[in-house]
């Protein structure tokens, strides 16, 4: 992700991104497991003023609103790095579906310094039945368990990985180039199907 990496509306709404969207979607009323491994180089820079999303579950055909005066299409989950922290934001949406109020339910996952120079394995369990249930594991340790966050039913959910920076002007100048490496990105019906093991080796 280099300064000015944007396309379409991102370029006029104070955002930059370099993300990959998985073709496989998650339908409402189903349960799926998502896994990926992430490597942050030892010189990965983290701004104290600009959020950097490094993985998210978004929703297609979901509710809309505004953020910072710009149109907003809230995701379900964002894993973000800001300053020294790495957090998970589960979006709690209320109000009418065309003007939602979006509040983050934040969970502390790790620190940027702890993730620099090494691989970190993420496993996310999204149960999109009823009002929703979610677990997030890092390197096999459960960091998040929450429920009751689904208030609106979208067409489907989809997974994005890469770097997404929002409201980049808050940095006070061009953001430095950031690099992140991703591997073993998988979606499955259960945890065993996304885990790397002797029966399910690295591709």
Secondary structure, DSSP 4 states (H G I P E B T S, - for coil): --TT---GGGGGTTEEEEEEEEEEEE-TT-EEEEEEEEEE-TT----SSSEEEEEEEEEET---EEETTEEE---SEEEEEETTEEEEEEEEEES-TTS-EEEEEEEEEEEHHHHBTEEEEEEEEEE-STT-EEEEEETTEEEEEEE----S--SEEEEEEEEEEESGGGGSSPPPP--EEEEEEEEESSHHHHS-SSSS---
